[in-house]
């Protein structure tokens, strides 16, 4: 004979009283930068600051099991770290003009483009800001041109106001 376990609010109440504050994405990105503790952390911190200078309204997100994502009206770029590079992947980079030639990775794709920054590379702050702003403009344009959702049809026999 099996014994049944009953759950009621009374049984769960001690666990429900304890709350755990949600960490903002910026805290996870700070932790990642500190955890890296080498040139990659410094580089990620530097490009993060440039991104915020280019767009003070940028939103930081933490997605895909540990990837910093910078968004405004959609994803602008991600900030990934690998053994030999810090990679900024622009979600819609193939649609952006890159007069300074910053894009040096993922050049064959139809949508994304990336910038691989190696340990001794200098980051062209003005060119990166311009690219961030161009990506933002593309995102905002895409939002403006999105077709509005059609209202769902009313069930037969009902009137719409």
C-alpha positions in Angstrom: 0.0 0.0 0.0 1.4 3.4 -1.1 1.1 6.4 1.1 -0.1 9.6 -0.5 1.6 12.9 0.1 -0.8 15.8 0.4 0.2 19.3 -0.5 -1.7 22.2 0.8 -0.8 25.9 1.1 0.0 25.2 4.7 2.7 22.7 3.7 4.2 25.2 1.3 3.9 28.4 3.3 7.4 28.3 4.8 8.9 28.2 1.3 6.6 30.9 -0.1 7.7 33.4 2.6 11.2 33.4 1.4 11.8 35.6 -1.6 14.8 35.7 -3.8 15.5 39.0 -5.5 15.8 38.8 -9.3 19.3 39.8 -10.5 19.3 42.5 -13.2 21.2 41.5 -16.3 23.8 44.2 -15.6 24.8 42.3 -12.4 25.4 39.1 -14.4 27.4 41.1 -17.0 29.4 42.7 -14.2 30.1 39.3 -12.7 31.2 37.9 -16.1 33.6 40.8 -16.5 35.0 40.2 -13.1 35.2 36.5 -13.5 37.2 36.8 -16.7 39.7 39.0 -14.9 41.9 39.4 -18.0 42.1 41.4 -21.2 38.7 39.9 -22.3 37.0 41.3 -19.2 38.6 44.7 -19.8 37.7 44.7 -23.5 34.1 43.6 -22.7 33.8 46.4 -20.1 35.2 48.9 -22.6 32.8 48.0 -25.5 29.9 47.9 -23.0 30.8 51.5 -22.0 31.0 52.6 -25.7 27.6 51.0 -26.4 26.1 52.9 -23.5 27.7 56.2 -24.8 26.3 55.6 -28.2 22.8 54.8 -26.9 22.1 55.8 -23.3 18.7 54.0 -23.5 20.3 50.6 -24.3 18.8 47.7 -22.4 21.2 45.0 -21.1 19.9 41.5 -21.2 21.3 38.1 -20.2 20.3 35.4 -22.6 21.2 32.0 -24.0 22.9 30.7 -20.9 25.3 33.5 -20.3 25.5 35.9 -23.3 25.3 39.6 -22.7 22.8 41.2 -25.1 22.4 44.9 -25.8 18.9 45.9 -27.0 16.9 48.9 -28.0 13.8 48.3 -30.1 15.3 44.8 -30.8 18.7 43.3 -30.4 21.6 45.6 -31.3 24.4 43.2 -30.6 25.7 40.5 -28.3 29.0 40.6 -26.4 30.5 37.1 -26.4 33.8 36.1 -25.0 36.0 33.3 -26.2 39.5 32.2 -25.5 41.1 34.4 -28.2 38.5 37.0 -29.0 35.7 39.2 -27.6 33.0 39.0 -30.3 30.4 41.7 -30.9 27.7 40.1 -33.1 25.2 42.5 -34.6 21.8 40.9 -35.1 21.1 42.7 -38.3 24.7 43.6 -39.3 24.4 42.5 -42.9 21.9 45.4 -43.5 24.3 48.0 -42.0 26.9 50.1 -43.8 30.3 49.7 -42.3 32.5 52.4 -43.8 35.2 51.9 -41.2 35.5 48.2 -41.9 34.9 47.1 -38.3 33.1 43.9 -39.3 35.7 41.2 -39.7 33.8 38.0 -38.9 30.6 36.2 -40.0 30.9 38.0 -43.3 29.2 35.3 -45.3 25.8 35.3 -43.6 22.7 37.0 -44.8 21.7 38.6 -41.5 24.4 38.9 -38.9 27.9 40.4 -38.9 30.5 40.4 -36.1 33.5 42.2 -34.9 36.2 39.9 -33.4 38.4 41.9 -31.0 41.8 40.3 -30.2 44.0 41.0 -27.2 46.2 43.6 -28.8 43.5 45.2 -31.0 42.6 48.9 -30.5 38.8 49.6 -30.5 37.8 52.5 -32.8 35.4 54.1 -30.4 33.9 56.6 -32.9 33.4 53.9 -35.6 31.8 51.5 -33.1 29.5 54.3 -31.8 28.4 55.0 -35.4 27.7 51.3 -36.0 25.6 51.1 -32.8 23.6 54.1 -33.8 23.1 52.8 -37.3 21.9 49.4 -35.8 19.5 51.4 -33.5 18.1 53.4 -36.4 17.5 50.1 -38.4 15.7 48.6 -35.4 13.5 51.7 -34.9 12.8 51.8 -38.7 11.8 48.2 -38.5 9.4 48.9 -35.6 7.8 51.8 -37.5 7.2 49.7 -40.6 5.8 46.7 -38.8 2.2 46.0 -39.9 -0.3 46.5 -37.2 -1.9 43.4 -35.9 -5.4 42.9 -37.2 -8.1 42.7 -34.5 -9.4 39.2 -33.9 -12.8 38.6 -35.5 -15.7 38.7 -33.1 -17.6 35.5 -32.5 -20.8 35.3 -34.5 -23.7 37.1 -33.0 -21.6 39.7 -31.1 -21.3 43.4 -31.9 -18.1 45.5 -31.8 -18.2 49.0 -30.4 
